[in-house]
Amino acid sequence: MPLLAAGDFKPDVADYLGTASRNVLNVIPRGDGYGPFPSFSAYTSALPAACRGAFYALKSDGTVITFAGTSTRLYQLNNTNFTWTDVSKGGLAYPALSSTAQWQFAQTGNLVFATQANAPLQVFDLSSSSAFADSLGSPPQAAYISVVGRFLVLSGLLSNPFRIQWSGLNSFNAAASWTVGTNSSDFQDFPDGGIVRGVAGGEAGIIFQDQAIRRMSYIPGSPIIFQIDRITQDKGLYAPYSIIRAGERIFFYAGQGFHKIEPGGVPEQIGREKVDRTFLADLDKGNLQLFMGAADPRSTRIYWAYKSVSGEVGAYDKILGYDFLLDRFFPVMATGQHLLGISQTGLTLENLDAISASLDALTLTLSLDAYATAVQPEIAQFNSSNVLGFFRGANLEATIESAEQGTDENELFIRGFKAVTDAAAHYGSVSYRETQFATATAGTEVLVNSRTGRCDLRRSTRYSRFKTRIPAGTTWTFCAGVVPDVSLGGTQ
């Protein structure tokens, strides 16, 4: 048989004699198949409690400052010893987050804002602050925050969930910043579409409600300030933290599945007849605060972490990735508290002694060579032990299974297959069943023959899938598919 290419991950559709796969795991898509996905590597010491939001900011000199929130406190990362310093207002606890909420952050110049609906909007001046403080101007308490053009926009307002409110133009933390009618500060109520669940920032903002999506565009000199146009009817945001901005594109999860919005465009479905049905059945709908998205700016990939129906309380247990250039989804097994794109702190020579002294105490797994890549953000997470780290470790165990093969009328006699991969150590197995309505049985694994590159096995069946498993820690770069060794058996 010719090469059976490693197919796209499409668990929503039947794979019989198809080009898609219903079973791939811990791999990233490539133009020639799949490559490895690395494991988690710790970067910091543990937060004192579970992470409920995190953010990195850049000072004017390029220095990276990292913030994280727990249910009741805000912390700043010490860039020398990678411990966390409490920078909560007055060193006191905030009112606790709602069990279904996360802290959200935004940066404008030297100011970093942190918000959650049960506390006043917090601000931290990167040039002078040692702790957060209440933002000036009495802004409304809000669950969500974003920057649209030169305005700070708050949504999910505690006082009016059907409203968004924005600051003055280039005025974010002054006595009159939130005075309606002053310096273009204003608000907009929405009589239909439901509660406002967030705003994706940028030069133009995208407003997400339960049953509507709108675009807000700044009109300089106009008394209306923002022109707000409805771009969907009966389609809104299902999970408030699923919004991802990747460059000029926006990705999100609606009640109808995964979508994207191209610049100036309208929502387009990306998960239909691929992953939408399977994902929705697996999602724990009672813990949408753990369904969160993040972009990896170093690639064309974005990620959604979520808690499955079988996951443990208080953490997500799965990640669904999507490469928007290749238009391919891929699943990853990872347990954590918060997923984000973040930049690693850079190092100076003066820091090295302190870093070296702290490594043993923190048992970090990142190489010092990695610190030269600071500033450009990458995908990261807080794991279930409250530790921030990146996906830079040894490769995870990978599974790649072909679409199901068969001839309906004839038995297949399988003598083995050859995986087209540069993984020197891997295992092969085949599934088998006699009818399409029977449950497939997994066959016994065999180790690849190092001399021939084949996984030799024997099986007679009517329908079969060919699975390659690459153990954790194996060094490899690609798997393009398998070349089966199969002949027809008798007719039954």
ABEGO torsion letter per residue (X at the ends): XBBBBBBBBBAABBABGBABBABBBGBBBBAAEBBBBBBBBBABBBBABBBAEBBBBBBAAGBBBBBBBBAABBBBBBAAAGBBBBABBGGBBBBBBBAABBBBBBBBEABBBBBBAABBBBBBBAAABABBBBBBGGBBBBABBBBBEABBBBBGBAABAABBBBBBBGBABBAAAABBGBGGBBBBBBABGEBBAEBBBEABBBBBBAABBBBBBBBBGBAAGBBBBBABBGBBBABAAABBBBEABBBBBBAAEBBBBBBGBBBBBAABGAAAAAAAAABBAABAAABBBBBBAABABBBBBBBBAABBBGBBABBBBBBAAAGBBBBBBBBBABBBBBBBBBBBAAAAAAAAAAAAAAGBABBAAAAAABGBBBBBBBBAAGBBBBBABBBBBBBBBBBBBEAGABBBBBAEBBBBBABABBBBBBBBBABAABBBBBBBBBBBBAAAGBBBBBBBBABBBBBBBBBBGBBBABBAEBBBBBBBBBBX
